[in-house]
C-alpha cells in the first residue's frame, strides 16, 4: 500500500482509525513531538508532508496489521490517493465478497457472544457474579464496535433480546449487593446501546423504551455516569424527532442540562464536549443562533482540552466517537437548522474529509448530499448520493442515513445518473426501512 500524498486526511485516518491513538500516543509511537503531529493534521494538498516526515508515515503505514489497514482504507472512504494496493490485481467484485465475508464473521461472533454471555433466563435462581458482569460488559463493547462498522439496523433485535434476558436475570437471579449494582449498571449500558441502535434503525418507539430502561437502571444503581449517557442519547433522539416535527428541542435542553449538572466539576474530557454539542444541536433546532454559536464554541474548547488531558482509552467506550468529525458534523447540521446552507455545506465537506467510523462516515456523506440538494446542486447531490448508496448496499445498514438522502431523491431529475440513484434509493429504502 502506497500513499503518494500525505495530508491531514491521511494522517488522521492513520492515527485515529487504523491505530486508534491519541496525538500523544502517536507522537510517542513515531518518535516526533506532539506539535509536529498537530501540524501534520493541518496539512493540505498545497502543503503536503514531505521528506523524512513522509518516510516516517510510510513506515507506520507499511507495518499496519491487515485489520488496521482495513480500518485505514475505510476511514478514507476510498482507497488512498495514488494507492497501489496489495490485492494482486483482484477484481472489485472479489474485494466486495471479502468485505461481505468479514461482515458475516463479525455478526457470527456477536451472535455467539450474546448467546453465551448470560445464564439461561429461565433459570429462576441463577447465582450471578463478577464474571457475568464482565461478560455483559463485553457484549456491550462488541455491539458498539459492530455498530460503528456496520450500522444499527442488523443489531437491534440481538441487542434487545439480550437486554430482555439481562432484565429477567436481574428480577430472578441471586447476587450480592455489589454485584447487583454492577449488573444494573452493565444492563443499563446495554439498554442505552440498544436504544441508539434502534434510533439508528429509525425505530423510535423501541429506542424510547430502551432509554427508559437505562434511566430506571441508572437510578436503581445510583450510577451518575449511566444517567449522563442516557440523557445525552435520549436528547439526540429528541432532536432528530424535532427536525421531523415530532419532538421538542426544549425537552432535549432539559435532558442536556441534567447531564451538565452531573458532570460539573469533572476533569476535562470528551463528556463535556458532548454535552456542549447536544446544547448546540438544541439551540440550532430552536432557531437560537446566538445560543448555537456559544455552545459549539464551547464544544471545540472542551474537545481540545480532552485531547490534552484524556486518553481515548481512559474514557468510557460510549464516548470514543467524540472527535473533530463528530463536532464538525453537528456544527454543519446546526447551520442547516438555522437556514445557513452555505456554512452547513462547507462544514460537511470538512467532516467528510476527517477520519470517522464507517457508519458515521456514511451518515456524514448522506447529509452532505442532502445539503447539496437543498442548494439546488442536483448533479453534485446525486453523485455524492450514489456513493452513499453503494456503501448502504454493501457494508452499512442505517435507515437514518437513508432518511437523510430523501431530499436528493426528491430532487432527482431525468438524467441517467438521477434515474440510477432513484432506483437504488427506492430499493434500499424498502429493504432497510423500519416502522417508527
C-alpha positions as CSV (number, residue, x, y, z in Angstrom):
1,X,0.0,0.0,0.0
2,X,1.4,3.4,-1.0
3,X,0.2,6.9,-0.2
4,X,1.7,9.3,-2.7
5,X,0.4,12.5,-0.8
6,X,0.3,12.7,2.9
7,X,-2.2,15.4,4.0
8,X,-4.3,15.9,7.1
9,X,-6.9,13.4,5.8
10,X,-4.4,10.5,5.5
11,X,-2.6,11.3,8.8
12,X,-5.9,11.4,10.8
13,X,-7.1,8.2,9.2
14,X,-3.8,6.5,10.1
15,X,-3.7,7.8,13.7
16,X,-7.4,7.7,14.8
17,X,-8.9,4.9,12.6
18,X,-6.0,2.5,12.0
19,X,-4.0,2.8,15.2
20,X,-6.7,4.4,17.5
21,X,-4.0,6.6,19.1
22,X,-4.3,9.9,20.7
23,X,-2.0,12.6,19.4
24,X,0.3,12.0,22.3
25,X,0.4,8.2,21.8
26,X,1.0,8.6,18.1
27,X,3.8,11.1,18.6
28,X,5.5,8.6,21.0
29,X,5.0,5.8,18.6
30,X,6.7,7.5,15.7
31,X,9.3,9.5,17.6
32,X,8.2,13.0,16.8
33,X,6.8,15.7,19.0
34,X,3.1,16.3,19.6
35,X,3.1,19.9,18.0
36,X,4.6,18.2,14.9
37,X,1.7,15.7,14.7
38,X,-0.8,18.6,15.2
39,X,0.9,20.4,12.3
40,X,0.6,17.3,10.1
41,X,-3.1,17.1,10.8
42,X,-3.5,20.6,9.3
43,X,-1.6,19.7,6.1
44,X,-3.3,20.4,2.7
45,X,-2.8,19.4,-0.9
46,X,-1.0,22.6,-1.3
47,X,1.4,21.9,1.6
48,X,1.8,18.2,1.8
49,X,4.0,16.3,4.3
50,X,7.4,15.5,2.6
51,X,10.9,14.1,3.1
52,X,11.7,12.4,6.4
53,X,8.3,13.1,7.9
54,X,6.6,11.4,4.9
55,X,9.0,8.5,5.2
56,X,8.0,8.0,8.9
57,X,4.4,7.9,7.9
58,X,5.2,5.4,5.1
59,X,6.9,3.1,7.6
60,X,4.0,3.2,10.0
61,X,1.5,2.5,7.1
62,X,3.7,-0.4,5.9
63,X,3.7,-2.0,9.3
64,X,-0.1,-2.0,9.9
65,X,-1.8,-5.3,10.5
66,X,-4.4,-6.4,8.0
67,X,-7.2,-5.2,10.3
68,X,-5.6,-1.8,10.9
69,X,-5.1,-1.4,7.1
70,X,-8.7,-2.2,6.5
71,X,-9.7,0.5,9.1
72,X,-7.4,3.0,7.4
73,X,-8.9,2.5,4.0
74,X,-12.5,2.5,5.4
75,X,-11.8,5.8,7.2
76,X,-10.7,7.4,3.9
77,X,-13.9,6.3,2.2
78,X,-12.0,5.5,-0.9
79,X,-8.5,3.9,-1.5
80,X,-5.7,6.4,-0.7
81,X,-4.7,8.8,-3.5
82,X,-2.1,7.1,-5.5
83,X,-2.8,3.8,-3.8
84,X,-1.0,0.8,-5.1
85,X,-2.9,-1.9,-3.3
86,X,-1.7,-5.3,-2.3
87,X,-4.7,-7.0,-3.9
88,X,-2.6,-8.7,-6.7
89,X,-5.0,-7.5,-9.4
90,X,-8.1,-8.9,-7.9
91,X,-11.3,-7.5,-9.3
92,X,-13.5,-5.2,-7.3
93,X,-16.2,-7.9,-7.0
94,X,-13.7,-10.2,-5.3
95,X,-12.9,-7.5,-2.8
96,X,-16.5,-6.8,-2.1
97,X,-17.1,-10.5,-1.5
98,X,-14.2,-10.5,1.0
99,X,-15.7,-7.4,2.8
100,X,-19.1,-9.2,2.9
101,X,-17.4,-12.2,4.4
102,X,-15.8,-10.0,7.1
103,X,-19.2,-8.6,7.9
104,X,-20.7,-12.1,8.2
105,X,-17.9,-13.2,10.5
106,X,-18.5,-10.1,12.7
107,X,-22.1,-10.8,13.1
108,X,-21.4,-14.5,13.7
109,X,-19.0,-13.7,16.5
110,X,-21.5,-11.3,18.1
111,X,-24.3,-13.8,17.9
112,X,-22.1,-16.4,19.6
113,X,-21.1,-13.9,22.3
114,X,-24.6,-12.8,23.1
115,X,-25.8,-16.4,23.2
116,X,-23.2,-17.3,25.9
117,X,-23.0,-14.0,27.7
118,X,-25.5,-14.8,30.4
119,X,-27.0,-17.8,32.1
120,X,-30.3,-19.0,30.6
121,X,-33.0,-16.6,31.5
122,X,-35.4,-19.4,32.6
123,X,-33.1,-20.5,35.4
124,X,-35.1,-18.8,38.2
125,X,-32.4,-18.9,40.9
126,X,-29.2,-18.4,38.9
127,X,-26.3,-17.3,41.1
128,X,-24.7,-14.3,39.4
129,X,-21.2,-13.0,40.0
130,X,-18.4,-10.8,38.6
131,X,-17.8,-13.0,35.6
132,X,-21.4,-12.4,34.5
133,X,-21.0,-8.7,34.8
134,X,-17.8,-8.9,32.7
135,X,-19.5,-11.0,30.0
136,X,-22.3,-8.5,29.8
137,X,-19.8,-5.6,29.5
138,X,-18.1,-7.5,26.7
139,X,-21.4,-7.8,24.8
140,X,-21.9,-4.0,25.0
141,X,-18.4,-3.4,23.7
142,X,-19.0,-5.8,20.8
143,X,-22.3,-4.2,19.9
144,X,-20.7,-0.8,19.9
145,X,-17.8,-1.9,17.7
146,X,-20.2,-3.7,15.2
147,X,-22.5,-0.7,15.1
148,X,-19.6,1.6,14.3
149,X,-18.6,-0.7,11.4
150,X,-22.0,-1.7,10.0
151,X,-24.8,0.5,11.5
152,X,-27.6,-0.3,13.9
153,X,-30.3,-1.9,11.8
154,X,-28.9,-5.5,11.8
155,X,-28.1,-5.4,15.5
156,X,-31.2,-4.1,17.1
157,X,-33.1,-7.3,17.7
158,X,-30.0,-9.1,19.0
159,X,-29.4,-6.2,21.5
160,X,-33.0,-6.1,22.7
161,X,-33.2,-9.9,23.2
162,X,-30.0,-9.7,25.2
163,X,-31.4,-6.8,27.2
164,X,-34.6,-8.6,28.0
165,X,-32.6,-11.6,29.1
166,X,-30.5,-9.4,31.4
167,X,-33.5,-7.7,32.9
168,X,-35.1,-11.1,33.6
169,X,-31.9,-12.2,35.4
170,X,-31.9,-9.1,37.5
171,X,-35.5,-9.9,38.5
172,X,-35.0,-13.6,39.2
173,X,-31.3,-14.2,39.9
174,X,-29.3,-14.2,43.2
175,X,-26.4,-11.9,43.7
176,X,-24.6,-9.7,46.3
177,X,-25.4,-6.1,46.7
178,X,-22.1,-5.0,45.0
179,X,-22.7,-7.5,42.1
180,X,-26.3,-6.3,41.8
181,X,-25.3,-2.7,41.4
182,X,-22.6,-3.7,38.8
183,X,-25.2,-5.8,36.9
184,X,-27.7,-2.9,36.9
185,X,-25.1,-0.6,35.5
186,X,-23.9,-3.0,32.9
187,X,-27.5,-3.8,31.9
188,X,-28.2,0.0,31.8
189,X,-25.3,0.5,29.4
190,X,-26.7,-2.3,27.3
191,X,-30.1,-0.5,27.3
192,X,-28.5,2.7,26.2
193,X,-26.6,0.9,23.5
194,X,-29.8,-0.9,22.3
195,X,-31.6,2.5,22.3
196,X,-29.0,4.0,20.0
197,X,-29.2,1.0,17.7
198,X,-32.9,1.3,17.5
199,X,-32.6,5.1,16.8
200,X,-30.1,4.5,14.0
201,X,-32.6,1.9,12.6
202,X,-35.3,4.6,12.7
203,X,-37.3,2.5,15.3
204,X,-38.0,5.4,17.7
205,X,-40.7,3.8,19.9
206,X,-38.3,1.0,20.7
207,X,-35.4,3.4,21.3
208,X,-37.6,5.3,23.8
209,X,-38.4,2.0,25.6
210,X,-34.6,1.2,25.8
211,X,-33.7,4.6,27.1
212,X,-36.5,4.4,29.8
213,X,-34.9,1.1,30.9
214,X,-31.5,2.8,31.0
215,X,-32.8,5.7,33.2
216,X,-34.5,3.3,35.6
217,X,-31.4,1.1,36.0
218,X,-29.2,4.2,36.5
219,X,-31.5,5.3,39.3
220,X,-31.5,1.9,40.9
221,X,-27.7,1.6,40.7
222,X,-27.2,5.2,41.7
223,X,-24.9,5.5,38.6
224,X,-24.4,9.1,37.5
225,X,-22.3,8.1,34.5
226,X,-25.1,5.9,33.1
227,X,-27.6,8.7,33.8
228,X,-25.4,11.1,31.7
229,X,-25.2,8.5,28.9
230,X,-29.0,8.0,28.8
231,X,-29.7,11.8,29.0
232,X,-27.4,12.6,26.1
233,X,-28.6,9.7,24.0
234,X,-32.3,10.5,24.6
235,X,-31.6,14.2,23.8
236,X,-30.1,13.2,20.5
237,X,-33.2,11.2,19.6
238,X,-35.5,14.1,20.7
239,X,-33.6,16.5,18.4
240,X,-33.9,14.1,15.5
241,X,-37.6,13.9,16.0
242,X,-37.9,17.7,16.5
243,X,-36.4,18.1,13.0
244,X,-39.3,16.0,11.8
245,X,-41.9,18.0,13.8
246,X,-42.3,15.1,16.3
247,X,-40.1,16.2,19.2
248,X,-39.1,19.2,21.3
249,X,-35.7,21.0,21.5
250,X,-36.8,22.2,24.9
251,X,-37.0,18.6,26.2
252,X,-33.6,18.0,24.7
253,X,-32.2,21.0,26.6
254,X,-33.7,19.7,29.8
255,X,-32.0,16.4,29.4
256,X,-28.7,18.0,28.4
257,X,-28.9,20.3,31.4
258,X,-29.3,17.3,33.7
259,X,-26.2,15.8,32.2
260,X,-24.3,19.0,32.5
261,X,-25.2,19.2,36.2
262,X,-23.9,15.7,36.8
263,X,-20.5,16.2,35.1
264,X,-19.9,19.6,36.5
265,X,-16.5,19.6,38.3
266,X,-15.2,16.5,36.5
267,X,-11.8,16.8,34.9
268,X,-11.5,17.8,31.2
269,X,-12.9,15.1,28.9
270,X,-15.0,14.1,26.0
271,X,-18.2,14.1,28.0
272,X,-18.0,17.9,28.4
273,X,-17.6,18.3,24.7
274,X,-20.6,16.0,24.0
275,X,-22.8,18.0,26.5
276,X,-21.9,21.2,24.6
277,X,-22.6,19.5,21.3
278,X,-26.1,18.5,22.4
279,X,-26.8,22.0,23.7
280,X,-25.6,23.4,20.3
281,X,-27.9,20.9,18.5
282,X,-30.9,22.0,20.6
283,X,-30.3,25.7,20.1
284,X,-29.9,25.2,16.3
285,X,-33.2,23.3,16.1
286,X,-34.9,26.0,18.2
287,X,-33.5,28.7,15.8
288,X,-31.3,30.3,18.5
289,X,-28.3,31.4,16.5
290,X,-26.5,33.1,19.5
291,X,-27.0,30.1,21.7
292,X,-25.8,27.7,19.0
293,X,-22.7,29.7,18.4
294,X,-21.8,29.8,22.1
295,X,-22.4,26.1,22.6
296,X,-20.5,24.9,19.5
297,X,-17.5,27.1,20.5
298,X,-17.6,25.5,24.0
299,X,-17.7,22.1,22.4
300,X,-14.5,22.8,20.4
301,X,-12.7,24.2,23.6
302,X,-13.8,21.1,25.6
303,X,-12.6,18.8,22.8
304,X,-9.2,20.5,22.7
305,X,-8.9,20.1,26.5
306,X,-9.9,16.4,26.2
307,X,-7.2,15.8,23.7
308,X,-4.7,17.3,26.0
309,X,-5.8,15.7,29.3
310,X,-7.7,12.5,28.5
311,X,-6.6,9.5,26.5
312,X,-9.3,7.8,24.5
313,X,-8.8,4.5,26.4
314,X,-9.3,6.4,29.7
315,X,-12.9,7.4,28.9
316,X,-16.0,5.2,28.7
317,X,-16.3,3.4,25.4
318,X,-19.6,5.1,24.5
319,X,-17.6,8.4,24.4
320,X,-14.9,7.2,22.0
321,X,-16.8,8.6,19.0
322,X,-16.5,12.2,20.2
323,X,-14.0,13.5,17.7
324,X,-13.4,16.6,15.4
325,X,-15.5,14.8,12.7
326,X,-18.4,14.4,15.2
327,X,-18.4,18.1,16.2
328,X,-18.0,19.3,12.6
329,X,-21.0,17.2,11.6
330,X,-23.2,18.7,14.3
331,X,-21.9,22.1,13.5
332,X,-22.9,21.6,9.9
333,X,-26.3,20.3,11.0
334,X,-26.8,23.3,13.2
335,X,-26.1,25.7,10.4
336,X,-28.5,23.8,8.3
337,X,-31.2,24.1,11.0
338,X,-30.6,27.8,11.1
339,X,-31.0,28.1,7.3
340,X,-27.4,28.9,6.6
341,X,-26.8,26.2,3.9
342,X,-23.5,27.7,2.7
343,X,-21.9,27.3,6.1
344,X,-23.5,23.9,6.5
345,X,-22.2,22.7,3.2
346,X,-18.6,23.9,4.0
347,X,-18.6,22.1,7.3
348,X,-20.0,18.9,5.9
349,X,-17.2,18.9,3.3
350,X,-14.7,19.2,6.2
351,X,-16.4,16.4,8.1
352,X,-16.3,14.1,5.2
353,X,-12.5,14.6,4.9
354,X,-11.9,13.6,8.5
355,X,-11.4,10.2,10.0
356,X,-14.6,8.5,11.3
357,X,-16.1,5.1,11.6
358,X,-17.7,3.6,8.5
359,X,-21.2,4.2,9.9
360,X,-20.5,7.8,10.9
361,X,-18.7,8.5,7.6
362,X,-21.7,7.2,5.6
363,X,-24.1,9.3,7.6
364,X,-22.0,12.5,7.2
365,X,-21.8,11.9,3.4
366,X,-25.5,11.4,3.2
367,X,-26.0,14.8,4.9
368,X,-23.5,16.4,2.5
369,X,-25.5,15.0,-0.4
370,X,-28.8,16.3,1.1
371,X,-27.3,19.7,1.7
372,X,-26.2,19.9,-2.0
373,X,-29.8,19.1,-2.9
374,X,-31.0,21.9,-0.7
375,X,-29.0,24.5,-2.6
376,X,-30.1,23.0,-5.9
377,X,-26.9,21.2,-6.9
378,X,-28.7,18.2,-8.4
379,X,-25.7,16.7,-10.2
380,X,-23.4,17.0,-7.1
381,X,-26.1,15.7,-4.8
382,X,-26.7,12.7,-7.0
383,X,-23.0,12.0,-7.4
384,X,-22.4,12.1,-3.7
385,X,-25.6,10.2,-3.0
386,X,-24.8,7.3,-5.3
387,X,-21.5,6.8,-3.3
388,X,-23.5,6.7,-0.1
389,X,-26.0,4.2,-1.6
390,X,-23.1,1.9,-2.6
391,X,-22.0,1.7,1.0
392,X,-25.5,1.2,2.2
393,X,-25.9,-1.7,-0.2
394,X,-22.6,-3.3,0.6
395,X,-21.5,-2.7,4.2
396,X,-23.6,-0.3,6.3
397,X,-27.3,-0.7,7.3
398,X,-28.6,2.6,8.6
399,X,-32.2,3.7,7.8
400,X,-31.2,7.0,9.5
401,X,-28.8,7.6,6.6
402,X,-31.4,6.5,4.1
403,X,-33.8,9.1,5.5
404,X,-31.1,11.8,5.2
405,X,-30.9,11.2,1.5
406,X,-34.7,11.9,1.0
407,X,-34.0,15.5,-0.4
408,X,-31.7,14.0,-3.0
409,X,-34.4,11.6,-4.1
410,X,-36.9,14.4,-4.3
411,X,-34.6,16.4,-6.5
412,X,-33.6,13.6,-8.8
413,X,-34.4,14.6,-12.4
414,X,-34.4,12.6,-15.6
415,X,-30.7,12.1,-16.2
416,X,-29.3,8.6,-16.3
417,X,-27.5,9.2,-13.0
418,X,-30.6,10.5,-11.4
419,X,-32.6,7.5,-12.6
420,X,-30.0,5.2,-11.2
421,X,-30.0,7.0,-7.9
422,X,-33.8,6.9,-7.7
423,X,-34.0,3.2,-8.4
424,X,-31.3,2.3,-5.9
425,X,-32.6,4.6,-3.2
426,X,-36.1,3.1,-3.5
427,X,-34.7,-0.4,-3.3
428,X,-32.7,0.4,-0.2
429,X,-35.5,2.3,1.5
430,X,-37.7,-0.7,1.0
431,X,-35.2,-3.2,2.3
432,X,-33.8,-1.2,5.2
433,X,-36.9,0.8,6.2
434,X,-38.4,0.1,9.6
435,X,-41.5,1.3,11.4
436,X,-41.0,4.4,13.5
